[in-house]
């Protein structure tokens, strides 16, 4: 059994670690609540945009537009596939980053030419080491997502799509179903699918009145769709940020619980070691007293 001194040092070390994990839990909890509030505050505007696009498509279902260009003439093995991969900037978040790269690795195995737009330091390091083509100018952090950052990302991927540098764009992020369940999601951003704008997917409170379009339906979509894509990307960034902090909360809570269990076990060992040391001291005192008593005779 280790000495009581070593056990005490281990107990103090674990207690210090618990202070760190508790602090990280509280910080992640605050960040997650802030992210969810941001998402809730911005949802009505972008649901409204989705409703307007849906209304245009309902009135003119046969409309052809460059953002809906599927490019069916390009075979699968020659299609240029771009992926926006949202990972974390740091670890200590359980399987959060692993689940994201696992989904993207499955996409990379599909036929076609792949190009990555990676948000987050861990993802950039991971794919740089794998030798996958990464847009090196696409250096964004996942901390404190903003609408400005989402707009810059959307402008870059839209430009790449319209310039035919990529034929389709996906975004890989983590969606938080609830406080326990989080899922890595692969969503196709471009080309847009008309079926995605079904009125059934629009919340009931969004009023759908008749509209007139100036100068044309195409011109209106040219303005609305980039804003809509910015909103989608912003929502994904915020959702991923909330999921990351929720995963970190869970990991820190698990670490704290494990530390408490270790402290209980070490406390028992420490008490046993102290009792053994006290017993040893008593035995030595008694033995010394008996020896003195015999010597006095």
C-alpha positions, -999 to +999 in steps of 0.1 A: +000+000+000+013+035-008+024+057+021-001+082+036+021+110+022+018+098-014-019+092-010-024+127+004-005+142-025-027+122-050-059+134-032-048+170-034-039+166-071-073+152-079-090+179-059-072+205-079-083+188-111-119+188-099-117+225-095-107+228-132-133+204-145-160+222-125-149+256-138-149+243-174-183+228-169-197+262-157-180+281-186-194+257-212-228+258-197-229+296-200-216+295-236-242+269-246-271+290-232-258+321-250-255+301-283-291+287-280-304+322-273-287+335-304-302+308-325-337+313-312-334+351-318-324+347-354-347+319-364-378+340-373-360+360-399-346+331-417-378+311-415-394+341-431-368+340-459-375+303-464-412+310-465-407+337-492-386+314-514-412+287-509-439+311-520-420+321-552-415+284-561-452+277-554-462+305-578-436+296-604-428+259-600-411+257-634-386+284-627-350+276-635-323+293-615-285+290-611-287+281-574-309+251-583-286+239-611-280+202-603-255+198-633-267+164-641-244+163-672-214+158-649-207+122-640-203+112-603-165+104-606-159+139-621-181+160-598-163+185-576-177+182-541-170+209-515-176+203-478-178+229-450-166+209-420-173+224-386-151+210-359-138+225-326-107+245-319-098+224-290-105+190-274-119+179-241-153+174-256-157+137-257-164+122-291-176+155-306-148+160-331-145+122-339-181+121-349-177+150-373-146+137-391-162+103-393-191+116-414-167+136-436-144+106-440-174+087-454-180+115-479-144+115-490-147+078-499-174+086-524-166+091-561-156+126-572-130+154-565-132+167-530-123+200-515-127+210-479-136+243-462-127+235-426-139+256-397-120+248-365-083+241-357-087+204-349-103+197-382-076+216-402-048+197-384-066+164-389-071+168-427-038+185-433-021+154-419-043+132-442-032+151-473-067+162-483-071+194-503-081+222-479-089+258-488-060+274-469-076+309-470-106+295-452-093+301-417-122+306-393-126+299-357-157+283-342-157+305-311-184+331-308-201+326-342-213+358-358-235+368-388-206+386-404-185+354-403-214+333-417-218+358-446-181+356-454-183+318-455-214+319-477-199+344-501-169+321-506-188+289-512-214+306-534-185+321-555-169+286-557-202+271-569-210+298-595-175+297-608-178+259-611-149+253-588-173+229-570-205+213-583-221+208-549-215+220-514-223+202-481-220+214-446-211+189-419-220+200-384-233+187-351-270+191-343-281+190-307-314+170-305-315+175-267-292+178-237-281+141-241-284+133-279-262+150-304-258+139-340-233+148-368-254+159-398-245+161-435-267+189-451-265+198-488-263+236-492-258+238-530-274+232-554-307+239-536-335+214-539-370+227-546-384+200-524-366+215-494-389+245-496-421+226-493-447+248-475-452+218-451-417+226-436-426+262-428-439+270-393-476+276-392-472+311-378-455+323-410-483+340-430-482+333-468-500+361-487-499+368-524-468+386-537-456+405-567-419+403-578-399+431-592-379+432-614-384+394-618-386+362-599-350+355-608-338+389-596-356+384-563-341+350-558-306+364-567-309+386-536-329+363-513-310+330-517-275+343-506-291+358-475-309+325-469-277+305-472-260+329-449-288+322-424-284+285-428-247+286-423-251+309-393-276+285-378-252+256-383-223+275-367-244+284-337-258+249-334-223+233-336-210+258-310-238+249-287-233+212-293-196+215-287-201+232-253-228+207-244-204+178-252-177+195-231-202+199-203-209+162-204-172+153-206-164+176-176-193+163-156-181+127-163-145+137-153-158+153-121-178+122-112-148+099-119-127+122-097-152+120-069-151+082-071-113+082-071-113+105-040-136+081-022-113+052-029-082+072-021-097+085+011-104+049+022-068+039+014-055+070+032-075+063+063-063+027+063-027+039+058-030+063+087-046+036+109-018+013+100+008+039+108-009+047+142-012+010+150+025+006+141+035+036+164+013+022+193+029-012+188+064+003+189+056+024+220+042-006+238+071-027+228+095-001+240+076+003+273+078-035+279+114-035+271+121-007+296+100-025+322+120-057+317+152-038+319+141-022+352+138-055+368 
